[in-house]
Amino acid sequence: MTVPMDKVEAVMITVDNLDYRMIEVLTESVANLSLKTKNIHFQSHVESFFHYVVHQPRELWNHQVVACDFSGEILKTYRLEMNRHTTPIVAFIDSEVHGNVRRDVYNADIKTAVEMDQQFLQAATEFCYERIITTVYLIGEGFQGDWAENSIKYLCNTRRVFAGNNLYSKGACYGLREKYDTADIGNGYVFLGDEKLKANLGMKVLRRGDASYYAIMDAGINWYDGKKELDFMLNTGKTVTLMSTPLNGKNPKEFIITLTGLPDRPEKTTRIRLTMDMKSESVAHVILKDLGFGEIIRSSGMQWEEEFEVL
């Protein structure tokens, strides 16, 4: 189905890897497309794989699922598994590069076809070893032809096997839909891929005189979407305490930022503006700015900038 560009309400772009530089390049490229919408989202192929899987019939992902990606020169595999003992269910993917299975050594003659089949069979045996794998997806032009005869026979033993080239694009569509459909199936799961924030970030505050915790960012969001700005009143002293609570079971961490040079003032007469974003899935960037106290106490114009590891 073709949709006129002025009717597009949101766009999802999926690429192999997402890092800070790739986000910058994609953002700049999208700006040159003259789209009518500002709802532009990015998603890695790994996350697209996750979204695709959870929108398939449940019997296809009762246990672990593997995607064999041979769209490049070297075979890569992604193995999806879920911790169903948590609420929401935590899903994560283990990726592996199989350097022995290469397209550049295959020239369709019988000898190299047999060798590639053997190498792929070895890789398949390894990622299936002592695991219950329900489904395997074969992705990419590298699987064209009939060279993988023995490997596919092995994979088809007690497993469902599918081949195609549009898994990532369909997964991107499912991922986009979940951002705007609160009743979607994916809401019962938290995917912790490489581009996901794996810790809850917050700060210690006082509410009505009692110590409390204020959430700034929740684990499970894409790190490049993690942006937050808030104002708060500094009670006493010249420090701000931020907290990180990892989802991997590690102990919570505290980060104390000292507002060096902040003028001495009476208690509760200094407002601070906190701006937080993420430089990567594990590095938070924080700017604290002195706002003063309205007309009574002018801002000093000072600000403090820090980065810290959240895991």
N, C-alpha and C positions, 0 to 999 in steps of 0.2 A: 504494500500500500504506500502510495506517495502522498506526502502532506506538504502543503505550501509552507514556505519558511516563516511567513507571518502568523501561522497557526501553531508554531512550535512553542510550547510553554516551558520545556526543560530539556536539557541535553546531558547525556552521560557519555564520557569518553573513556575508553578502557585501553590501557597500554601494558606492555610487559612489566616494566618496573617504574615505580613512582619515587622520586627523591626531590629534594628542594629545587634543584636546577630544572628537572623535568616539569615540575609544577609551574615554574616561571615561564618556560618555553611554551607550554600548552596554554597558559593564561594569555600570553601575548598573541599566540596564533588565533585563539578564539576571538580576541578583540578585533581582529582584522576580518572576521566573517560577517560583520554587520548583522548579527542576530538580533531579533526583537526582544528576546528574553535575557534576563540576567541570571537565570537559574542554570548555571553551568556546573557540572560535577565531574569528578575524575575518579577512576577506579582501576586498580591493578587487575591483570589477568587472573591472579590467584583469587582475589575477592570475587571476580566475575564467575569463576569456577564454583565457589561456595554458593553464590546466589542461584546459579543454574541448578545445582544439585538439590537444594532444599525445595525447589519448585517442581521436582519430578515426583512420580508416585513413590510413596513411602517405602515400598518393598525394595526399591533400588538403592536406598541408603539406610537400611536398617543397621548396617555395620560400616566399615570403612570403605571409602571410594577413592579410586586412583585415576588421575588424568595423565596420559602419556603424550607429551607435547613434542612433536617432531616437525614443527613448522620452521625451525631453524636448521643449522647444520648439525647440531648435536642434540640428542634426545634428552629431554628433561621430564621428570615425573613430579607430580603433586599428589600427596596422599592426605585426604581429608578424614579426620576423626573427631569425635565429639565426646565431651564429658557430660553424660546425661544425668549425673548426680547433682548438678548445680541448677539453680534457677536464677536467671535464664540459663539455658544450655550453652556451654562454652564450646565453640568450634575452633579448631586450629589446623593448619596445613604444614606438613613437612615436605620440603622440596629437595630434590637431588638432581645433579647433573651426571649423566652417564657418558663419559667421554669416549668409551669404546664403541658406542653406537653412533656412527657418523655418516652423513649423507655424502660427504666428499670422497669417500672411498668406495662408494657403491656405483658401479657402472653397468648394472643390469646383467652382467654375465653370471653364469651359474656359480662359479667359485665364490665371488664376493657376495652374492645373494645368500649363499649357505652360511658364510662367515657372519654376515650381519644378523641373520636369523639366530645363529648360535649366541651371538653377543646379546641380542635383545632377550632371548630366552633366559640367559644367565641373569640379566637385570630383572626380568619379571620374577624369576625364582627368588631373588633376594628381597624385592619389595613385598612379595606375598608371604615370605617365610614367617610361620607362626602368627599370622594375622588372618582375621576373617574379613575378607574383602568381598563386598556384595557386587560392585559394578566397576568396570574399567572403561574409560573413554579414550579412544585413539584419535588424536588431533593433529592435523597438519599434512602437507603434501608429501612428507617423508614416508608416509604409510601407503602411498599409492603403489600399485603393483602387487605382486603375490609373493614377495620375498620373505614375509614373516609367517610362513605357513605353520611351522612347528610352534612358534611363540604364541600365535593366536589360538592354536589348539590347546595349549597349556592354559592360557588365560580363560578360555571358555569352559574349562572344567570347573563346575560349581559356581561360576561367576557369569554375570551378564556383560557382554562386550558390545560397545557401540563405536562407530567411526563417523567423523564429520569434521567440518571446519568452521561452524558458526556457534560453537559453545560459548565462547567469550562474549560475542555480540549479544546473544540471547541473555546471558548472565548479566550483562550491563543493563539491558532493558528491565530485567527483574529488580536489579539493585536500584534503578531510578524509580521504579514504581513504588518500592518500599519507602522511599523518602517522602512520598506524598499520600500513601495509603496506610492509615493507622491500623487497619484490620488485616494487613498482609501477614502471611505465614512467617516471614522472616523476623517478626517482632519477638518471637519466643526464643531467639538465639542471639548470642554475642559472638561475632567472629573476631578472633585475635590474630590477624595477619601481621606481616612486617610493618605495614603502614598504619597499624592501629595503636592508639594509646592504651598501654597495658597497666595503668595505675590511675586511681582516683586522686585528683588534685584538689586541695582545699586549704583553708586557713583557720587558725584558732581565733575565735571572736568571743566577745561578751554580749549576751542577750539578756536584758533585764537583770544584769548583775551576775548571771550564771555563765560559766565557761561552756562554750558550744563550738560546733564545727560547721563551717560554711563551705559548701561544695562549689568549686570553681569550674572544674572539668571532670566529666565522667569517663571512666575507662570504656573502650569499645568504639569511640569515635575515630574517624580518620585524623591523624595528627595534623595534616595540613588544613583541616577544618577547625582546629582547636584555637579559637580566639575568644577572649573574654575581657570585658572592661567593667570595673565596679568602683564605687567610692565608699570609703568608710572613715569613721572617726578614730583617730589615734587616742587611746585611753591614757596610758602613762608610758614613760620611757621613749626610746627612739629606735625600737626594733619592730620588725614584722615577722611573724612565724608562719611559714607555709608548710604544708604537709603532703606527703605522697604515700598512698597506700597501694602497693602493687597487688595485682590479682594472681601472681605466681606463688603466693604463700610467703614471700619474704616479709620481714618486719617493716612496719611503717617508718618513714624517714622524715626528719624535720630539717627545714632550711631557714636559718635566721638571717634576715637582711637588716643590717645596721644602717640607719639613716644618718650617716656621718655629715656633720655640719648643719643639721636641722636646728634652727633657732630655738632657744629655750622659751617655752610657753606654758601657761596654766594647763591643767588637765582638761582634756576633751575640747580643745580649741584648735585642733589641727585636723583638717580633712586631707586624706590621701587618695589619689586616684591610682588604682592598680590596673595595668594592662598586661595581659598574658597571652602569648602565642607559643607555638611549638616550632622548633627548628628541625626536629626529626621526631621519630616515634619515642625517643628516650631523652631528649633535651628540651627543657622548657626555658623560655625567654621572658623575663619579667621587667617591666618599667614601673617604678613608683614615682609619683609626682606630687609635690607639695601644693595643695590648693588653698592653704590658709584657712580662714574662718569668715568667709563673706566680707562684709564691709568692716567688720570689727578688727580682724587681723589679716593683713594682706599676704598673699602668697610670696614666698621667697624666690619662686621661680626655679627652685632646685629640683632635680630628679636623680634617681638612682637606678642603675641598670645591672641586672645579673642574669646569668644562665646557670642551670643546675641539672644534674642527671636525676631522672625521676625513678629509676629502678636501682 
